[in-house]
Amino acid sequence: MSKERKKDLVKSIKEKGKSLEAEMSFFDHLEELRWHLIRSAIAVIICTIICFIYYDFLFDTIIMGPHKPDFWTYRMMCKIGQHFNMGPGFCITNIPGKIINTEMAGQFTLQINSAVMTGVVMGFPYLLWEVWRFVKPALKDQERKSASGFVFYASMLFILGILFGYFIVSPLSVNFLSNYSISSAIENTITIDSYLSSVATLTLSSGLVFELPIIIYILSRLEIMTPSFMRSKRRYAAIIILIIAAVVTPTPDIPTMLTVSFPLFLLYEVSIGVSARVHKKKLKTEKEFFTN
């Protein structure tokens, strides 16, 4: 065998070995991802079972809470209205509209669906932790250190968003839509699926919206978002936030819309600060690199 053929043979064997190693590494990552997903699914299932066991409390106290006049938000609105002499219109004492079930298996599917949704919300922090465990080995030491609080901050923001959506957005929307009528001849009779879907959508949407600083942090790390860009687009962001507040809480009064929009404005300003911090660290790293 000639030397050239031997070199070609050795080269092909090395290339084949590299491809096999890469293929094995790829399948190893898939196997690791599978176990992360399995553990996350088990956590959600456990939370769902707990919700199913204590479903009486979950349904009567939590799910139906925004439809009851003695809900915490309505009681606080009455106290605020009395303190500032805002009149009886600010105090909610009745939520009209009868909630009904129109399907044979409606109440059974309601119990399953609501337990699963609540289980997903309860298991969300653990899901984030599993995502962090999967991504962490691929990060460099500096990146791992800068993102060490990812699970805590993302979970905290999600929980704050859920609380804001449940105690502010949902009750205000339920009250307005239940009282809205275009004719006295039309009686509001709401299906339980429609009610659950509205409350769940408003609550979960708020939880996801509150993840804005985390999203901006990731985009800033990828150099897609900069603080100067966010500051220059602040007026457009204000318009978008007011539109979102008007859509999420379709109420005609300005105080309610401002109540919903204020946390969104605050989140945007916090996101600018997060992006500025990431940009500052990047400039400092580049300066140290060129100095050395």
Phi, psi and omega in degrees: 000134182286163181296322181295320180291324177296317178298317179296322180293315179297320180296317180294323178295318178297316179297320178295321178295319178295318180295320178294321178296318179294320180295317178296321178296320179298314180291329175296319178295320177297318179296319179295318178298322180300318181289326175297317179293322179296314179296322178296317179297320179296319179297317179295320179297317178298315178296322179295319179297319178298316178297323180293321181294317181259041187291330179301313177293317181301315184282307186292320187267317187266302185294314181275000181306308182297348179263002181255135181297338180269017178296149185307316182298316181293324178294320178293324178296321178296317180295318179295317179298320178290323182292320183259010179053050183271002176091167183290342182294338181276348180261119183265117181243356181208133175246100183287171179102125180266131179265127184231167173245132185245004182238151182300313181259021185299315183288328177292312178294328176299316180296317180294310185296316181292324177294320179293315180298317178293323176297322177295318179297316180293325182272000183299316177301321178292323177300318177297322179295321178293323176297317179297318179297326180285322184276330188306315181298336182275353182270152174283166184302318181292318178294321180295322180290319182289335181255019185294332181265018185303309184297316182296309184291319179296318179294317181297316180295320179296316179295318177298319178295319177298315179296319179295316180294322184283318186267343182243300187292310184298308181297322179295319179291316179300316180297314182294311184291329178289328180270348184286132181208136178263348179201142177291345180281347181256122179260132179285109174238110191257134175283150182295328177296318180294318179296311181298318180297319180294311181296316181295318181295314180295319182290311181292323178299319178297319178299319180287323179297325181289354175276007183306314179300324178293318179296317179295323178299314181295315180295325178290323176296327179274003179064027176270327181241140179232153179296326179296321178295317181292323178292320181291335181258018184298320182293324177291323177297323179296319179295316180297319180296318178294324177294316178299316179297322179291325180283315183294318178241087183288062180250145185279346185273143182292317182303321180294317180295321178291327177299320180283323185282334183302311177299329179291319174300317180297318178298321180295318179293321176297321179296323176297317178297320178297314179297321179295322179294317178296317180296322180294317178297322180295316179296322179295318178296317180295322180294317178295322180295313181286333178290318179283000000 
